[in-house]
Amino acid sequence: MTSETTQSVSIVMTGSGGAGVMTAGSMLLDAAGRAGYYALMTRSSGPQIRGGEAAAMVRIATHPVESHTDRYDMLVAIDWQNVDRFAAEIPMDEASLMVGDPKGGELPKKIVVTGARQAELPMKALAKEIEGGRPNMLILGAVASMIGLPEQVVTEVIERNLARKGQAAVDASIACVRAGAQAAAELPPVPQLAPASADSTRWSITGNQAAGLGAVRGGVRFVAAYPITPGTEVLEWLAPALKKVGGVLVQAEDELASVTQIIGGSYGGTPSLTATSGPGLALMMESIGLAVASETPIVIVDVMRGGPSTGIPTKSEQSDLNIAVYGLHGDAPHIVVAPTSLGDCLFTTQWAVHLAESLQTAAIVLSDQSLGQSQAIIDRPADVAFLAKRETPAEIGEDFKRYAITASGVSPMPIPGMTGGQYTADGLEHTESGTPSSSDTDHSAQMDKRLRKLTSFNYGDHWADIDGDGETAILTWGSTSGPVTEALNRVRADGGNARLIKIRLLLPVQPERFAAALEGVKRVLIIEQTHGQQFYRYLRAHYELPDDVQVFAKPGPLPIRPAEVVERLANWS
């Protein structure tokens, strides 16, 4: 039977911990990129530190993709161990194909009820026939062959990725790929990809890697951090990258130490950053306030996960919005930004460094597990000119005032070693010279100054990405932007339309720009991945919305699907 041709195909590879499905998924994604396709891979796993169930979810398409679609064409399981734990994350239907090893255990009931077609592939037995063979390489060959990826690009990826393991490992993996492709010829068909137009400038990158690159491009040269899921990969990428540009990364003993260390690094004149997740951000709050009060620029990348407390470390959620915006004690104006796509993690992090340095304050970047740990083949992001530039005094006289009241709100910041530039930098309220003060006059003047420098700054068009027109607007942010964008493309293909506003700058708020973006809009659909409608309440608190407002708030761990957004728009009474 001949397979039909499609512009997009979606595959899931599952197996127990150590089975190598993530490796196979990553290689499949890279092979797709070499063949000229766009691709996206997300991963699902349990909370175990080692072992446990795992799934690599890959979508390959002839066009850019920012989210998974509503169903999967094929599920391939090395074994069925605990796959039912994330069965809800693998929507399938009667047209889907489910392939399992006959010795992989009993099929989970939650998977069987989808009605998907079933087939067997003795991947473990076939792999044993090859010295050094592994089932994950066999299913890589089978899947690649079934969806129409050339064997040559798969073997090129294997040679590049496994060269460090020796030629024997490379040869065994290639033999498994060929055996898998041969065995796949006996399986029921799945859709094959339409031809792609090759583009050698595309990148294979994760959101966490993109954030690290944005930090380095922005000028960050000192990082102190404590590892935490799902933000650790930001640090893993930065550690060797910083060495290449003369920077350094220090693994601190905890989150409190890491944030105070970057305050010290920044005070010394070096743009500094830390990366964490929700529990770590909570621990950092007091010291972030110190950076605001002392006007010391720092950047905190928060790769959000499900909460509260330890929550669901390996799943995505946008529920750190409240703590990022409102979590500092006292009146502490600071910056909160959020990337609108995996590739935008680069731009937004670089922009955050620029803003923190220019405005001498703390900037929080709200990424999340869905963006951070996903890997994608994307068009190369455009180079931007944002580079850390801190205002320092041209000259320092006897009456130098570190916290001088200026029209812009930004006071020149001396670097240690500048003659006459000594000043006190702590969390106490102070005079213009930095002397601690409890005077209401000093307090009001410094609070006004710290607020003014943020509200009077020109953030330009970067505050949001706005697309389309019409009387209906969709408001969203962060990783939910991907499925919303795909949903809106479907609506437009059917003759409908809506205005899409993806907010990148969450703090300080931009009421005038927001009002202009909503001009002519009569109804608004707000989409977010939280349980408590945090984004909706944030918008209600700071912006004027039309009377007709609907909210689609869905907590993790299940992602928002494009079809859910289309349905919300279609059923709007």
LOLOKOL-44040 format. One line per field, with one value per residue (C-alpha): residue in one letter; y, x, z. Coordinates in steps of 0.001 Angstrom, whole numbers. Each point is the difference from the previous one (the first is absolute). Layout:
<pts>
resn: (a;...)
north: (Y;...)
east: (X;...)
up: (Z;...)
</pts>
This chain:
<pts>
resn: (m;t;s;e;t;t;q;s;v;s;i;v;m;t;g;s;g;g;a;g;v;m;t;a;g;s;m;l;l;d;a;a;g;r;a;g;y;y;a;l;m;t;r;s;s;g;p;q;i;r;g;g;e;a;a;a;m;v;r;i;a;t;h;p;v;e;s;h;t;d;r;y;d;m;l;v;a;i;d;w;q;n;v;d;r;f;a;a;e;i;p;m;d;e;a;s;l;m;v;g;d;p;k;g;g;e;l;p;k;k;i;v;v;t;g;a;r;q;a;e;l;p;m;k;a;l;a;k;e;i;e;g;g;r;p;n;m;l;i;l;g;a;v;a;s;m;i;g;l;p;e;q;v;v;t;e;v;i;e;r;n;l;a;r;k;g;q;a;a;v;d;a;s;i;a;c;v;r;a;g;a;q;a;a;a;e;l;p;p;v;p;q;l;a;p;a;s;a;d;s;t;r;w;s;i;t;g;n;q;a;a;g;l;g;a;v;r;g;g;v;r;f;v;a;a;y;p;i;t;p;g;t;e;v;l;e;w;l;a;p;a;l;k;k;v;g;g;v;l;v;q;a;e;d;e;l;a;s;v;t;q;i;i;g;g;s;y;g;g;t;p;s;l;t;a;t;s;g;p;g;l;a;l;m;m;e;s;i;g;l;a;v;a;s;e;t;p;i;v;i;v;d;v;m;r;g;g;p;s;t;g;i;p;t;k;s;e;q;s;d;l;n;i;a;v;y;g;l;h;g;d;a;p;h;i;v;v;a;p;t;s;l;g;d;c;l;f;t;t;q;w;a;v;h;l;a;e;s;l;q;t;a;a;i;v;l;s;d;q;s;l;g;q;s;q;a;i;i;d;r;p;a;d;v;a;f;l;a;k;r;e;t;p;a;e;i;g;e;d;f;k;r;y;a;i;t;a;s;g;v;s;p;m;p;i;p;g;m;t;g;g;q;y;t;a;d;g;l;e;h;t;e;s;g;t;p;s;s;s;d;t;d;h;s;a;q;m;d;k;r;l;r;k;l;t;s;f;n;y;g;d;h;w;a;d;i;d;g;d;g;e;t;a;i;l;t;w;g;s;t;s;g;p;v;t;e;a;l;n;r;v;r;a;d;g;g;n;a;r;l;i;k;i;r;l;l;l;p;v;q;p;e;r;f;a;a;a;l;e;g;v;k;r;v;l;i;i;e;q;t;h;g;q;q;f;y;r;y;l;r;a;h;y;e;l;p;d;d;v;q;v;f;a;k;p;g;p;l;p;i;r;p;a;e;v;v;e;r;l;a;n;w;s)
north: (0;3417;2683;3319;3196;2581;3371;-1041;-3281;-667;-2925;-1141;-2328;-1493;-2273;-487;1982;-870;-1310;2953;1427;3574;-703;-1509;2928;2560;-1817;-178;3754;718;-2311;1897;3233;-1369;-1059;3562;-263;1951;-2014;160;-2537;139;-2569;-1494;-1877;-808;1762;-2673;1172;-3064;-2574;51;457;2336;1196;2003;1846;1157;2035;455;2365;1847;3284;1567;-1618;1473;-2616;-3533;-591;-1710;-3638;-2308;-2054;-2685;-1290;-2345;-1634;-1890;-1155;969;602;2697;1565;313;2680;2477;-1542;3237;1802;-2294;592;-2520;-1149;-2775;1252;-134;-2945;-1575;-2120;-2054;-2760;-3338;-527;3545;-862;441;2955;2654;193;3799;-290;-2785;1927;2602;-2447;360;-2705;-2458;-1690;-1856;518;-2367;2827;-1598;-3322;1696;2192;-3067;-1386;2941;192;3096;612;1991;45;3803;168;-2625;2015;3102;-1798;-1313;3356;1910;-2435;28;3801;354;1320;-1057;-2624;2069;2909;-2404;-1636;3434;949;-3266;488;3522;-797;-3329;563;517;-3524;-1596;-1479;-3231;1905;1973;-3141;-1821;2924;319;-3749;351;2899;-2079;-3004;2221;1453;-3489;-1219;3102;-979;-2682;2452;1800;3369;3449;3314;893;3495;2133;1147;2760;2911;-309;2995;-348;3082;-1641;-742;-2985;1462;-228;2901;-273;91;2997;1812;-700;1319;3110;610;-264;2173;2547;273;-2300;-1167;-1277;-2625;-1496;-2588;-3148;-2784;-537;-1664;1215;2893;-1983;-197;3787;-397;-3071;1975;3129;-1709;-726;2955;2555;-1342;760;3682;486;-502;-2434;-2066;-905;-2709;1464;-2014;1136;2583;2600;-117;111;3165;1862;-1042;1487;3207;112;-766;2742;2491;-670;1046;-3361;-748;-2965;-2604;-2995;-2644;-1874;-1221;916;-1325;1707;3264;-5;-285;2875;2580;1919;336;1060;2829;832;347;2331;2138;215;461;-2857;-1636;-3770;-2486;-3044;-2608;-1932;-3145;-607;-3370;-1286;1081;739;-1106;-2805;-448;-1761;691;-1593;1652;3505;2694;3807;315;2024;3131;1301;-425;1519;3086;426;-2097;2663;1665;3746;2160;-1514;908;-2589;-1615;-3189;-1293;-3241;-1585;-679;-3034;-2373;2109;3175;-1238;1361;3469;436;-1028;2275;2824;-662;437;3259;1266;-1000;1702;3121;462;-1331;-2360;-3678;-1670;-3323;-2124;-2335;-3007;-3428;-3717;-128;2615;-768;-3750;-253;-311;1371;558;3712;2746;1727;2832;3488;1608;2948;2831;-127;-73;718;3692;1435;3740;929;3471;1904;1587;-181;3158;517;259;-3244;-1451;-3621;205;3503;1003;208;749;-3523;-1645;-1675;1086;-591;-3069;-13;-3156;-940;1561;3287;2746;1705;-2469;-1768;-365;-2121;-2580;-1870;-560;3005;3040;2769;3548;918;-629;-3475;796;-2003;2122;-473;3406;31;2515;-2245;-3084;1638;1504;-3312;-1957;2523;-251;-3813;-19;2824;-1632;-3016;1775;2721;-2431;-608;-3765;432;-2661;-2798;139;-2388;-1858;1068;-1704;335;2155;-249;566;-3111;-93;-2884;967;-2446;-238;-2380;-3593;137;2290;-3043;-1910;3274;1042;-3341;222;3480;-1171;-2640;2562;2283;-2881;-488;3666;1241;2492;1282;2255;-1789;1842;-1875;2072;-120;2863;-838;2616;2973;50;1922;1407;2358;-2624;-2555;2332;652;-3747;-541;2881;-1199;-3246;-903;-3337;-1695;-3637;-421;-3227;-1179;-3128;554;-1235;3340;2178;1970;1639;1057;1539;1746;1495;1041;1703;2062;411;987;-2893;-112;-1133;-3259;-2111;-3753;-1855;-3358;-859;-3551;-1165;-2407;-2646;-362;2557;2211;-1438;2141;-1675;1164;3602;-395;-1458;2906;2472;-1990;-385;3627;1027)
east: (0;1356;176;-1737;2066;-296;1468;389;461;52;1723;409;2769;-398;1937;1264;2928;3250;-1715;1323;-3222;1175;3185;-1993;-2414;2797;1700;-3282;-439;3559;-460;-3166;1945;2720;-2690;-1334;-2982;-1041;-549;-900;725;-1409;571;-2082;1350;-812;1430;2631;3600;1034;-2041;-3758;-2165;966;-1412;1476;-2697;1133;-1811;1618;-1412;718;-817;1072;-1627;-277;-2258;-1236;-3265;-3131;930;2920;363;2133;1064;2998;717;3166;-1986;-3300;1373;-2131;-941;-3551;1251;172;-2563;-2016;2996;-108;-3348;-600;-2928;-1010;2400;2975;2402;1245;3166;1369;2478;-1801;2119;-489;-2764;-3765;-1444;-1314;-3795;67;1913;-2160;-3266;1155;-954;3353;1206;2427;3105;3012;3689;2472;2479;1813;463;1189;2426;1493;932;2389;3101;-369;-3482;-2595;-3795;-144;2148;-2171;-3177;1833;557;-3552;-1643;2291;-740;-3761;-314;2354;3263;3023;2205;3059;-945;-702;3419;1654;-1613;1134;3575;84;-1641;1642;3513;1339;-1151;2129;-529;-1465;-2882;-578;-36;-2361;-2443;-5;-611;-2953;-1409;119;-1552;-2766;-697;-201;-2363;-2176;-857;-2311;-1853;-3273;665;6;18;3292;1416;-315;3305;1822;2074;3407;1348;3446;-437;-2525;928;-590;-329;-1898;-1634;2435;2946;-1521;-376;3656;1062;-2099;1697;3483;-941;-1429;3309;-391;3409;-746;-2572;-610;-2737;-1225;-1292;-3766;-2382;-865;2492;3226;693;362;2952;1385;111;1432;2845;2187;-1347;1062;3558;265;-767;2008;-2897;-590;-2791;-41;-2246;-1164;-1110;-3614;-2253;504;3746;-317;-2103;2167;3110;-1319;-843;3644;1212;-2178;1069;3526;-983;-653;-3452;-1245;-2764;-1468;-2457;-2497;-3589;-2953;1272;3348;-1638;-1974;3233;1556;-2723;1584;3309;-1701;-1433;3551;982;-2955;766;3735;-696;2320;-901;-578;-1884;-1902;-1199;-2911;-823;-3443;-1437;-3163;-480;-538;3026;1871;-3088;661;3658;-73;-3184;-778;-2211;-163;-856;3058;-1525;-1367;3204;2097;-2206;-1108;2377;2478;-732;-550;-345;2723;-296;1743;-209;-1823;203;-1086;1115;-2811;1632;2919;2120;-1107;1713;3172;-1355;-1926;2914;2376;-2537;-351;3763;-161;-2935;1524;3290;-1570;-2474;2159;-2597;-1001;-1475;-1855;-348;-3009;678;-1480;607;-1895;2276;3194;301;-1500;2332;-872;1221;-628;1014;3119;-1080;883;3021;-895;2178;-982;3163;456;713;46;96;3120;1086;2170;1778;-356;172;118;-3793;-631;-3464;-458;-3795;-390;-3524;82;-2618;268;130;3309;2975;3548;1481;3750;2049;2103;3430;-1230;1584;-2589;-2718;-359;-3576;-2164;-2105;-2388;-3695;-626;-1775;2508;754;1295;3545;-901;-51;-2739;-3072;-3461;-1182;-3347;1443;2918;-2227;-2539;2690;1825;-3219;-1092;3403;23;-3487;631;2988;-2146;-3199;1711;2201;-918;-465;-1067;-1959;1724;-2585;-2246;-329;-3222;-1434;-3243;-3093;-3663;-2468;1160;3364;1863;2284;2665;3636;2940;-234;-3770;771;963;-3304;-1936;1936;-720;-3671;-300;1626;-2730;-2720;1419;273;-3756;-709;-91;2260;1074;2672;2753;1885;2881;1300;3766;407;-2074;1520;-10;-3472;-618;-3560;287;1490;-2525;-2920;1328;360;-3653;-1394;-3138;-148;-3409;776;3050;979;2740;2000;2449;1343;-923;-2705;-679;-344;3082;480;-3654;155;3259;-1625;-3090;2175;2070;-1853;-3419;-1737;-3226;-3164;-96;2852;455;2788;1496;2245;1315;2669;2804;1086;-2131;893;-2567;-871;-789;-3414;-998;646;-1858;-2967;-47;-149;-2614;-2324;172;-3615)
up: (0;-982;2692;-559;-3;2753;927;3646;1829;3757;1725;3606;1153;3466;2317;3501;1343;-1740;-3120;-1961;-1443;626;-1948;-2841;16;-82;-2877;-1916;453;-1198;-2982;-911;169;-2276;-2450;-136;2358;3050;3160;3690;2726;3502;2672;2737;2973;3573;3063;597;166;-1980;-1898;-343;-3043;-2837;-3296;-2860;-1940;-3451;-2606;-3435;-2597;-3232;1783;3331;3034;3492;1582;-350;-1774;1385;-623;-782;-3153;1590;3412;189;3353;887;3018;1629;3492;1653;-3334;1289;2411;-2854;-2340;132;-1545;-3065;-1742;-2795;-2114;-2385;-2660;2358;88;3198;-309;2892;669;463;3110;1276;2425;12;-1860;2419;8;-236;-3268;-1463;436;-2544;-2755;-1732;-2365;1587;-1349;1357;-667;1725;550;2947;-1794;-3192;1949;1685;-3393;-443;2160;2145;-1397;1919;-461;27;-3144;-1608;567;-1250;-3294;-109;669;-2377;-2791;591;-135;-2979;1421;-2106;1637;-874;2257;2880;-342;-201;3312;1580;-1201;1416;3340;790;-1362;3522;922;-2685;-3441;1381;1610;-3204;-2146;2367;51;-3796;-315;2394;-2019;-3162;1737;1344;-3428;-1501;2728;-347;-3568;1479;2264;-798;-1636;1565;-1891;-1706;-19;-3108;-1498;1901;-1217;1658;1902;1525;2209;2314;3589;2262;3477;3292;1771;2897;-2389;-1762;3324;793;-3391;513;3332;-1515;-2962;2403;1809;3008;1180;3525;964;3433;365;1696;-2300;-73;-2459;-2619;-18;375;-3739;-130;2341;-1783;-3243;1613;1889;-3073;-2008;2603;0;-3709;579;3180;2389;2837;1541;3692;1443;3283;3007;-356;-1630;2713;-549;-3779;-114;2500;-1915;-3231;1851;1080;-3519;-1443;2662;-1214;-3511;-1681;-1473;2038;-172;1773;-1224;2147;229;2238;3357;-573;-1039;3243;2003;-1943;592;2882;-1821;-3230;2077;1092;-3662;-570;3077;-710;-3743;-919;-3338;31;-2189;1291;-2509;1508;-1977;1475;961;1664;3610;2813;2040;-1772;-2171;-3309;-823;-3466;-1289;-1210;1479;-14;3668;1105;-1538;3292;1983;-2798;-249;3621;2102;1138;3337;110;-3079;-2176;-3698;-2159;-3431;-977;-3569;-1642;-3308;-2457;-1640;324;-2335;1753;3185;-1604;-774;3243;2232;-1891;286;3734;478;-1964;2093;3333;-802;-1513;2850;2863;1386;150;-3074;232;-3152;187;-2206;803;-386;-3271;-1565;1875;-432;-3480;-2967;-3417;-3518;-563;-2358;1258;2321;-1152;1614;2231;1237;3675;2089;3690;409;3497;552;1964;1116;-2469;2935;3747;2065;3747;183;-1923;673;-996;215;-1389;-982;-3798;-2624;-1436;3420;-890;2112;-1304;1715;707;-290;3065;-375;-1423;2060;2174;-1026;3331;1218;2255;-1845;2272;537;2239;-1345;-601;-1020;-3436;1226;1290;3713;1774;728;1484;-1193;-1784;-2472;-927;-156;-2312;-2216;-451;-571;-2616;-1665;-70;-1512;-2447;-1662;-914;-1024;-2068;-1958;-3632;-474;-3622;-1819;1897;2808;-2006;-3287;-1742;-3060;-1905;350;759;2819;1867;1738;1601;2871;1083;1059;229;-1211;-563;-2941;-2122;-25;-164;-3119;-1679;947;-1467;-3236;-287;637;-2673;-2473;449;-671;3591;1712;3386;1395;1899;2753;1613;2900;528;2528;3065;2302;-120;-1542;-3218;169;-2968;-2316;1226;-707;-3508;-619;981;-2043;-1755;1980;1470;1640;1435;559;2620;-122;2660;1672;3641;2344;1682;-3124;981;-3403;-180;3485;-891;-3111;1957;2615;-2406;-3291;-1279;-1757;-2022;1765;-1965;1411;101;1775;-935;2936;100;2456;-867;-577;-3155;-2676;-1666;-3424;-3077;-388;3472;-1000;-3301;1892;2445;-2861;-1927;3001;1096;339)
</pts>
